[in-house]
Amino acid sequence: MLAVITVTGKDTVGVLAKVSGECAAVGANIIDVSQTVMQGLFAMIMMVEIDNIYCDFTEMVDRMEALGAGMGYVIHVMHEDIFNAMHRI
């Protein structure tokens, strides 16, 4: 199973490192990353594999949101089933 992680906020050094470090800490495998900086604003989308995470998915979501709050970022984690359901016509 997969999850989509979005990260937005003011660009600072180490954002990708901190988010990928938290993914590693819970056992989420990063499959793909897209990031950009537009006029000083950072935006990133990650696709991560969550089949073998070391905690419940809700704990992973809470940890990512707390990480974002501590950095001044908004981090949102969405299970692929929810993501796919939202984008069906």
Buried (B, 14 or more C-beta within 10 A) or exposed (E): EBBBBBBBBEBEEEBBEBBBEBBEBBBBBBEEBEBEEEEEEBBBBBBBBBEEBEBEBEEBBEBBBEBBEEBEBEBEBBBBEEEEEEEEE
